[in-house]
Amino acid sequence: MKRNERVKPAGLGIRIGVVFFIALGMLVLAAYIVIARNVQSMLTDYTLQLLQSMAEQGVTTVEYELRAGRNEIEELADSFFGQGEKKITVPSDESHPDIMRMSYITENQGAASDGRRHNILERADIVKAFSGESSIYGPYFNEDNEYVICYSAPVIQDGKIVGVLSMEKDGYYFCALIESIQFMSTGESYIINAEGTDIAVSNQEHIEWVNERYNAKRVLETENDPVTRSIMELEQKGLNGETGIGTYHWNDGLCYLAYAPIPSVDWVMLAGVREEELAAMTQSALYASITKSPVFNVCILIFLMLTGINIYWIVSSFKKTIAINTRLNTIANYDTLTGTLNRNSFHATLDALSNGQYRSLACIYIDANGLHEINNHLGHQAGDNMLKTVVEVLWRVFSSEDVYRIGGDEFVVFCQNQSEQEINGKCEKARKDLKEQNYDISIGIEWRDSNFNIKTMVNLAEESMKIDKQRYYQANGRERQIRVLDQKLEKMVREKQDADAFLSILASEFKGVYFVDLGNDTIRHLFIPGYFEKMLKESGDVFSKALTLYAKRNVTSRFRQEFLKFCDLGFVERQLDEEAGPELVYQKTDGEWMKLQILKFNTYNKNCRETLWIFTNTA
């Protein structure tokens, strides 16, 4: 009897403990659900801000390319003298590899660099150029079904417009330009023109949107599709000059679409992502924390340990959330190349300064002279190094919190409560420090101690910079820049001569040796056969495209599919990141057996993805 009396309280205690443990588990689960929803909502908001920032970054990239094209045709027009039917001379491949065709048009006749004869006198950009303004037309499919974008500028002699010089470039280049403007795996971006027609896509799987001239408005004229209508309404907002994010339903899922106008040409940049991608990212941190929780036993000690673990988990989750938020803020507000504040931060600072109070304010507008020449002569890595050096000097002279990169080669610095003499002295020091490293900058300064209209100050500083830049080039700044670049090139050539001599001895075994940058799909070759050099030229010096042509024309069908994997530089990059040295033995259509080896170059890292590709004869 006494034994049964002892068992009953013990059983009751166990039952109470089980019930209490279940109740606590339900309470913890409810707390997790509430916290997870709040955290996910907060992360979703930050992620959507990042999506909008990506669209705006795409606008900046496209605007920079359009402005570079305008400047290029204006410079060519300034140095061009049309003489009747004479043949147009295309600039050399080294300085202008992306120009497909040049045309010179007068009111009575026209001539093209490739001898083509088409009447383009009535084309909108030609008409505008005859009125005295440079203009952009396209991208569009011309009379030869080539997808091109045209830049046109008037040719002026003795103060009169005597003709128009027009330059045609590959219109598909804008697809490559926005290829990186996409969010995770299912996101992508695209550009529409003023008529709402797709003119560029980031995902090559959807290139038919461009080739078939997809236009949501025209689709709705023949069929009333709700999804197309939702997309068209968001595109129309961008065409109306609005910037924002909207949603639409597609394939039984919700999609977010950010839109931002490209004002100089009335285009719109759009970037989209599916809701599942957002959910996957925002839930990952919380899910990882849960999966690391221990298995609990029903006892008092483990019960207390479980309570402590749950408290620790909640604190850790919040710390991870803060870390993610900090990372998102960095991506949205800092330039990925130089690490300085970006255009988004610049606009936020404009608003803050408009409401701020200070004794004096200086706006310093800076342009890196010769970036275009450095990119053409030494490659984009050298151009990136120049921009990084400019930022390092500006940080040292001013402050990292006051320097903004607002364009490809343009920077703005704000200085508060400093005298005009101090500002001038710092600017001259920055100019001097950069000149010692063989770099030049143009500077415009607007200093005030009253009447602080921030936007006006920025505009005036920019105008002063342009005057300083004009002064620089009038004083043979371009020739000086070219001399410095030529000295660097001469050193590179000397270093390359020994390699060329060595490879010429081994030419019978080595069929091709190339340095390939996986980041920007560019190539530097030590040893290249003539047929592959022609393929490179045919593909516009894009290595992956030339390699695809090689696979289709020179590799037997038995090995072609395997070889095409190596044309995907993302596949190669993943292989190298896994410490695997990708290689392939294959047979050419002429019966020759070859071996391809891919090695990391000695400077290979996350910022410089340069690799060595070696093709050898295995016979």
Secondary structure, DSSP 8 states (H G I E B T S, - for coil): -HHHHHHHHHHHHHHHHHHHHHHHHHHHHHHHHHHHHHHHHHHHHHHHHHHHHHHHHHHHHHHHHHHHHHHHHHHHHHT----TT-------TTT-TTEEEEEEE-SS-EEETT------TTSHHHHHHHTT--EEEEEEE-TTS-EEEEEEEEEEETTEEEEEEEEEEETTHHHHHTTT---TTT-EEEEE-TTSBEEEES-GGGTHHHHTT-BHHHHHHH---HHHHHHHHHHHHHHTT--EEEEEEETTEEEEEEEEEETTTTEEEEEEEEHHHHHHHHHHHHHHHHHT-----SSHHHHHHHHHHHHHHHHHHHHHHHHHHHHHHHHHHB-TTT-SB-HHHHHHHHHHHHT---S-EEEEEEEEETHHHHHHHH-HHHHHHHHHHHHHHHHHHS-TTSEEE-SSSEEEEEEES--HHHHHHHHHHHHHHHHTTT-EEEEEEEEESS---HHHHHHHHHHHHHHHHHHHHHTTHHHHHHHHHHHHHHHHHHHHHHHHHHHHHTTTTEEEEEEEETTTTEEEEEE--HHHHHHHHHTTT-HHHHHHHHHHHHB-HHHHHHHHHTT-HHHHHHHHHTT---EEEEEBTTS-EEEEEEEE-TT-SSS--EEEEEEEE--
